[in-house]
């Protein structure tokens, strides 16, 4: 069995000052996938001797976006991005190939306030990313994880009524009909939202706004996911969110799988 953790750290350098190394030591995943690292590796002092395999993908714009994977397990191969130039300047995807599966770490673009980036997200990024993981799946099963910047259903956020798309309101970023449809399309291809395999109840969130003490009141959103190919369903052991872990406005999410 291996343990995979995915965490939007909202800046790896800031997270290190807020207990990141202690978190890794305590939770001890086999593979750790990070989003919104906001750094290039030479900018980060990171002593993780248990993780000899470290992979980074950073944005051309400094201090923005970015992903990383730290692994105890040696992969066969590693790649960055979707191999589509319009998507690959922001450091949003890392793929590791292992003998019997692919692992993809993704930081999906936020549609932004006023939904200025929603057309790009809905019409270009979401379909291209889904096509990418489906193409990998033709050769072996896929696990993909990260901040997908969407709450899929009303159960996945504390205040669905004030955030959803209506006739008079286009909705708020992360819960528009278009973004939710993007996640519908992921499930329609057979991919499994692993958290929902083990937890059907509400009030389980992975992100809280820094404003209005939202985390203390658990006024949150579940926008971080670990998804797997359907063939891996019998191998799933547990999936969870770790809201007790501070250091970011997101909580780490965890998957245990026999693979």
Secondary structure by P-SEA (a helix, b strand, c coil): cbbbbbbccccaaaaaaacaaaaaaaacccbbbbccccccccccccccccccbbbbbbbcccccbbbbbbbcccccccccccccccccccccbbbbbcccbbbbbbbccccccccccccccccccaaaaaaaaaaaaccbbbbbbcccccccccccccccccccccccccccccccaaaaaaaaaaaaaccccccccccccccccccccccccccccccccccccccccccccccccccccccccccccbbbbbbbbcc
